[in-house]
Amino acid sequence: MSNLYVVDHGLTMKLERENIVFVKKNEIFNKVRLGAVDRIHVFGNIQFTTQLLTKLAQCNIPLSVYSQRGEFHYKLDVPIGKNGLRRIRQYELSRNDTLSLELAKCFIEAKIKNSMEFIKSYNSHRELTSAKEFLTKMKELLLALEVTNDRNIIMGIEGFAAKLYFEKYGEIINRYLKFNGRTKRPPLDSANALLSFGYTLLANELESLLHGSGCDPFIGFLHGLQYGRSSLALDLCEEFRSPCIDRFVLYVGSERIFTEEDFEYKNEGCYLNNSALKRFFEEYEKWMNKNIFPGKSFSWRDIFRNQVERLADTIDKQTVYRPFIYGELYAYSSEL
């Protein structure tokens, strides 16, 4: 998947034959062949012609629009998949309290297990404070999750697990970037700026995959209905926050790809500056497309597609959903 990121403010994007043409002050700034692009992300004050928008729709190329600071505004997405029966089954499943609750528990179970694997892996290389106590508490939360069918208790377990995890994550990431606890809307420090940005891009990728599969991204099982929110995409995000995005942020921090000089504080939040933003996209694309298991040729994006297929199969057949567990990566690779 080839993603095009547009961050130069004041550009106009036009269609010229089979090319996307970028114009600035009546001069051609750049050209990109339409066939080389699978998805477009636009940040800040960028304009586009109706001819280009029409062509993007015809070619099934999603266009996501963000603020200059990376806050998601709207998306022109691929046509929804033609499997109407799948969507009917999804709606029915979402109204079934028992089955929807089991799915919600699957997403939380994966989130907790992947958080544990992250901390356990890091602790094996560089000892953390009270790592054993953290893992013990998380195991207790998994046991509590297994035996409860109360949605309020389930959400409480998820919230407490996240609190424990980010306390340990903070101990790790603070060696490289500022992190004073998880903050969002707006992020208040450099690590949170990267985390929030990564989560936003991840959710948009998953939303488009769900859309194309015929699922309804707005009907979730863990995240409830809320106007304009892609609840099912956010459900799937829970499996990938720790193993994918949190590891990515640790990587770019520990390798000094980003330092505090790459961030600016404005509008009561912390954000990447313009020059660092372009570097972020380069590193994000490398991360998402690289082979993530030795001797196997598959990337994070291959795993995203496979999980959407797993979820669609669960919706179609009402079978038990198998979430992505990072610690089971070797066994998982046989499916790809």
C-alpha positions as CSV (number, residue, x, y, z in Angstrom):
1,M,0.0,0.0,0.0
2,S,1.5,3.4,-1.1
3,N,0.4,6.3,1.1
4,L,0.8,9.9,-0.1
5,Y,1.2,12.6,2.6
6,V,0.6,16.2,1.6
7,V,1.8,18.8,4.2
8,D,3.0,21.8,2.2
9,H,0.4,24.5,3.0
10,G,-1.1,26.6,0.2
11,L,-1.0,23.8,-2.4
12,T,-3.8,23.1,-4.9
13,M,-4.1,19.5,-6.0
14,K,-5.3,19.0,-9.6
15,L,-5.8,16.2,-12.1
16,E,-3.7,16.2,-15.3
17,R,-4.3,13.0,-17.4
18,E,-3.2,10.2,-15.0
19,N,-1.2,12.4,-12.7
20,I,-1.9,14.3,-9.5
21,V,-0.4,17.8,-10.0
22,F,0.5,20.0,-7.1
23,V,0.3,23.8,-7.9
24,K,1.6,26.6,-5.7
25,K,1.4,30.3,-6.7
26,N,0.4,29.3,-10.2
27,E,3.5,27.1,-10.7
28,I,3.7,23.3,-10.8
29,F,5.3,22.2,-7.5
30,N,5.3,18.4,-8.1
31,K,3.6,15.6,-9.9
32,V,2.7,12.1,-8.7
33,R,1.4,9.3,-10.9
34,L,-2.1,8.3,-9.9
35,G,-1.4,4.6,-10.3
36,A,1.3,4.8,-7.7
37,V,-1.0,5.9,-4.9
38,D,-3.3,3.8,-2.8
39,R,-4.3,6.4,-0.2
40,I,-3.9,10.1,0.3
41,H,-3.5,12.0,3.6
42,V,-3.8,15.8,3.5
43,F,-2.8,18.2,6.3
44,G,-3.6,21.8,6.8
45,N,-4.6,24.3,4.1
46,I,-4.7,22.2,0.9
47,Q,-7.2,22.6,-1.9
48,F,-8.3,20.1,-4.5
49,T,-10.3,20.3,-7.7
50,T,-13.6,18.4,-8.2
51,Q,-12.0,16.6,-11.2
52,L,-9.4,15.1,-9.0
53,L,-11.9,14.1,-6.3
54,T,-14.1,12.4,-9.0
55,K,-11.1,10.5,-10.3
56,L,-10.0,9.4,-6.8
57,A,-13.6,8.1,-6.2
58,Q,-13.5,6.2,-9.5
59,C,-10.1,4.7,-8.6
60,N,-11.2,3.8,-5.0
61,I,-8.4,5.9,-3.5
62,P,-9.4,7.2,0.0
63,L,-8.6,10.8,0.8
64,S,-8.3,11.7,4.5
65,V,-8.2,15.3,5.6
66,Y,-6.5,16.5,8.9
67,S,-5.8,19.8,10.6
68,Q,-2.3,21.1,10.5
69,R,-1.8,19.6,13.9
70,G,-2.9,16.1,12.8
71,E,-6.5,16.2,14.1
72,F,-8.7,14.1,11.8
73,H,-11.5,16.1,10.0
74,Y,-13.1,13.9,7.4
75,K,-12.5,11.2,4.8
76,L,-13.6,10.5,1.2
77,D,-13.5,6.7,1.5
78,V,-13.7,3.7,-0.8
79,P,-17.2,2.4,-1.7
80,I,-18.6,0.2,1.0
81,G,-18.3,-3.5,0.2
82,K,-21.2,-5.1,-1.5
83,N,-21.9,-7.7,1.2
84,G,-25.2,-6.3,2.5
85,L,-25.9,-9.5,4.4
86,R,-22.7,-9.1,6.4
87,R,-23.8,-5.7,7.6
88,I,-27.3,-7.1,8.6
89,R,-25.5,-9.8,10.6
90,Q,-23.3,-7.2,12.1
91,Y,-26.2,-5.1,13.2
92,E,-28.0,-8.2,14.7
93,L,-24.8,-9.1,16.5
94,S,-24.4,-5.7,18.0
95,R,-27.9,-5.9,19.4
96,N,-27.2,-9.3,21.0
97,D,-26.0,-8.4,24.5
98,T,-24.3,-11.8,25.1
99,L,-22.5,-12.1,21.8
100,S,-21.4,-8.5,21.5
101,L,-20.1,-8.6,25.1
102,E,-18.0,-11.7,24.2
103,L,-16.5,-9.8,21.3
104,A,-15.8,-6.7,23.5
105,K,-14.0,-9.0,25.9
106,C,-11.8,-10.4,23.1
107,F,-10.6,-6.9,22.2
108,I,-9.8,-6.1,25.8
109,E,-8.1,-9.5,26.3
110,A,-5.8,-8.8,23.3
111,K,-5.1,-5.3,24.5
112,I,-4.0,-6.6,28.0
113,K,-2.0,-9.5,26.7
114,N,-0.2,-7.3,24.1
115,S,0.6,-4.7,26.8
116,M,2.0,-7.4,29.0
117,E,4.2,-8.8,26.2
118,F,5.5,-5.3,25.5
119,I,6.6,-4.7,29.1
120,K,7.9,-8.3,29.5
121,S,10.0,-8.0,26.3
122,Y,11.5,-4.6,27.3
123,N,12.1,-5.8,30.9
124,S,14.2,-8.8,29.6
125,H,16.7,-6.3,28.1
126,R,16.5,-3.5,30.6
127,E,15.0,-4.1,34.0
128,L,12.0,-2.0,35.0
129,T,10.8,-1.1,38.4
130,S,8.2,-3.6,39.8
131,A,7.8,-5.3,36.4
132,K,6.8,-8.6,38.1
133,E,4.2,-6.9,40.2
134,F,2.8,-5.3,37.0
135,L,2.6,-8.6,35.2
136,T,0.9,-10.2,38.2
137,K,-1.8,-7.5,38.4
138,M,-2.4,-7.8,34.7
139,K,-2.9,-11.5,35.0
140,E,-5.4,-10.9,37.8
141,L,-7.3,-8.5,35.5
142,L,-7.4,-11.2,32.8
143,L,-8.9,-13.6,35.2
144,A,-11.5,-11.1,36.3
145,L,-12.3,-10.3,32.7
146,E,-12.8,-14.0,32.0
147,V,-15.5,-14.5,34.7
148,T,-17.5,-11.3,34.4
149,N,-20.4,-10.5,32.1
150,D,-21.0,-7.0,33.5
151,R,-20.1,-4.4,30.9
152,N,-19.4,-1.7,33.5
153,I,-16.9,-4.1,35.2
154,I,-15.4,-4.9,31.9
155,M,-14.8,-1.3,31.0
156,G,-13.4,-0.7,34.5
157,I,-10.9,-3.6,33.9
158,E,-9.9,-2.0,30.6
159,G,-9.4,1.4,32.2
160,F,-7.3,0.1,35.1
161,A,-5.2,-2.1,32.8
162,A,-4.4,1.0,30.6
163,K,-3.5,3.0,33.7
164,L,-1.0,0.3,34.9
165,Y,0.4,-0.1,31.4
166,F,1.1,3.6,30.8
167,E,2.8,3.9,34.2
168,K,5.3,1.3,32.9
169,Y,5.4,2.7,29.4
170,G,6.2,6.1,30.9
171,E,9.2,4.6,32.7
172,I,10.5,3.4,29.4
173,I,9.7,6.3,27.0
174,N,10.8,9.0,29.5
175,R,14.4,8.0,28.8
176,Y,14.0,9.4,25.3
177,L,10.9,11.7,25.1
178,K,8.7,13.6,27.6
179,F,5.8,11.6,28.9
180,N,3.7,12.8,31.9
181,G,1.0,10.2,31.7
182,R,-1.4,9.5,28.8
183,T,-3.0,12.8,27.5
184,K,-5.0,13.4,24.4
185,R,-7.1,16.1,22.7
186,P,-4.7,17.8,23.0
187,P,-1.6,15.8,23.7
188,L,0.5,17.6,26.3
189,D,4.0,16.3,25.6
190,S,6.2,14.9,22.8
191,A,5.5,11.2,23.5
192,N,1.8,11.8,23.6
193,A,1.9,13.8,20.4
194,L,3.5,10.8,18.6
195,L,1.1,8.3,20.2
196,S,-2.0,10.3,19.3
197,F,-0.9,10.8,15.8
198,G,0.0,7.2,15.3
199,Y,-3.4,6.0,16.7
200,T,-5.2,8.4,14.4
201,L,-3.5,7.1,11.3
202,L,-4.0,3.5,12.5
203,A,-7.7,4.0,13.0
204,N,-8.1,5.5,9.5
205,E,-6.3,2.5,7.9
206,L,-8.5,0.1,9.8
207,E,-11.7,2.0,8.9
208,S,-11.0,1.8,5.2
209,L,-10.3,-1.9,5.4
210,L,-13.5,-2.5,7.3
211,H,-15.4,-0.3,4.8
212,G,-14.1,-2.3,1.8
213,S,-14.9,-5.6,3.5
214,G,-18.6,-4.8,3.8
215,C,-18.5,-4.2,7.5
216,D,-20.0,-1.0,9.0
217,P,-17.1,0.8,10.7
218,F,-19.5,2.8,12.8
219,I,-21.1,-0.2,14.6
220,G,-18.7,-1.5,17.3
221,F,-18.9,-4.0,20.1
222,L,-16.5,-2.5,22.6
223,H,-16.9,1.1,21.7
224,G,-20.6,2.2,21.8
225,L,-22.5,4.1,19.3
226,Q,-21.5,7.8,18.9
227,Y,-22.3,10.0,16.0
228,G,-19.4,10.2,13.6
229,R,-17.2,7.8,15.5
230,S,-15.8,4.7,13.7
231,S,-16.4,2.4,16.7
232,L,-15.5,-0.9,15.0
233,A,-12.2,0.6,13.8
234,L,-11.5,1.7,17.3
235,D,-12.4,-1.8,18.6
236,L,-9.7,-3.3,16.3
237,C,-7.2,-0.5,17.3
238,E,-7.1,-1.9,20.8
239,E,-5.3,-5.0,19.5
240,F,-2.6,-2.9,17.8
241,R,-1.9,0.1,20.1
242,S,0.8,-1.6,22.1
243,P,2.5,-4.0,19.6
244,C,2.4,-1.6,16.7
245,I,2.1,2.1,17.6
246,D,3.6,2.1,21.1
247,R,6.6,0.1,19.8
248,F,7.0,2.5,16.9
249,V,7.1,5.5,19.2
250,L,9.7,3.8,21.4
251,Y,11.7,3.0,18.3
252,V,11.8,6.6,16.9
253,G,12.5,7.9,20.4
254,S,15.3,5.5,21.3
255,E,16.9,5.9,17.9
256,R,16.8,9.7,18.3
257,I,14.9,10.1,15.1
258,F,12.8,12.6,17.0
259,T,14.0,14.7,19.9
260,E,12.3,17.5,21.8
261,E,13.5,20.0,19.2
262,D,11.0,18.5,16.7
263,F,8.0,19.6,18.7
264,E,6.2,22.8,19.3
265,Y,3.8,23.8,22.1
266,K,0.8,25.8,20.9
267,N,-3.0,25.9,21.4
268,E,-2.5,24.3,24.8
269,G,-1.0,21.1,23.2
270,C,2.2,19.6,21.9
271,Y,2.6,18.8,18.2
272,L,5.3,17.9,15.7
273,N,6.6,20.9,13.7
274,N,6.3,21.0,9.9
275,S,9.8,19.6,9.1
276,A,9.5,16.8,11.6
277,L,6.0,15.9,10.3
278,K,7.5,14.9,6.9
279,R,10.0,12.7,8.7
280,F,7.3,11.1,10.8
281,F,5.5,9.9,7.6
282,E,8.7,8.5,6.2
283,E,9.3,6.5,9.3
284,Y,5.7,5.5,9.7
285,E,5.6,4.1,6.2
286,K,8.8,2.1,6.7
287,W,7.4,0.7,10.0
288,M,4.1,-0.3,8.5
289,N,5.6,-2.0,5.4
290,K,8.6,-3.8,6.9
291,N,8.7,-7.5,7.5
292,I,8.1,-7.9,11.2
293,F,9.0,-11.5,11.7
294,P,12.4,-13.1,10.7
295,G,12.1,-15.4,7.7
296,K,8.6,-14.4,7.0
297,S,7.4,-11.9,4.4
298,F,4.5,-10.0,6.0
299,S,4.0,-6.5,7.4
300,W,1.8,-4.8,9.8
301,R,-0.6,-4.0,7.0
302,D,-0.8,-7.6,6.0
303,I,-1.8,-8.3,9.6
304,F,-4.4,-5.5,9.6
305,R,-6.0,-7.0,6.5
306,N,-6.0,-10.5,8.0
307,Q,-7.7,-9.3,11.3
308,V,-10.4,-7.6,9.3
309,E,-11.0,-10.9,7.5
310,R,-11.1,-12.7,10.8
311,L,-13.6,-10.3,12.2
312,A,-15.7,-10.5,9.0
313,D,-15.7,-14.3,9.3
314,T,-16.8,-14.0,12.9
315,I,-19.7,-11.7,11.9
316,D,-20.8,-14.0,9.0
317,K,-20.6,-17.3,10.9
318,Q,-21.1,-16.2,14.6
319,T,-17.9,-18.0,15.5
320,V,-15.4,-17.1,18.3
321,Y,-13.2,-14.2,17.3
322,R,-9.5,-14.7,17.4
323,P,-7.8,-11.4,18.2
324,F,-4.2,-10.6,17.3
325,I,-1.8,-11.6,20.1
326,Y,1.8,-10.4,19.6
327,G,3.2,-13.2,21.6
328,E,1.7,-15.7,19.2
329,L,3.2,-14.1,16.1
330,Y,5.0,-17.2,14.9
331,A,1.9,-19.3,14.9
332,Y,0.0,-16.4,13.3
333,S,2.5,-16.2,10.4
334,S,1.2,-19.5,9.0
335,E,-2.1,-17.7,8.1
336,L,-0.3,-15.1,5.9
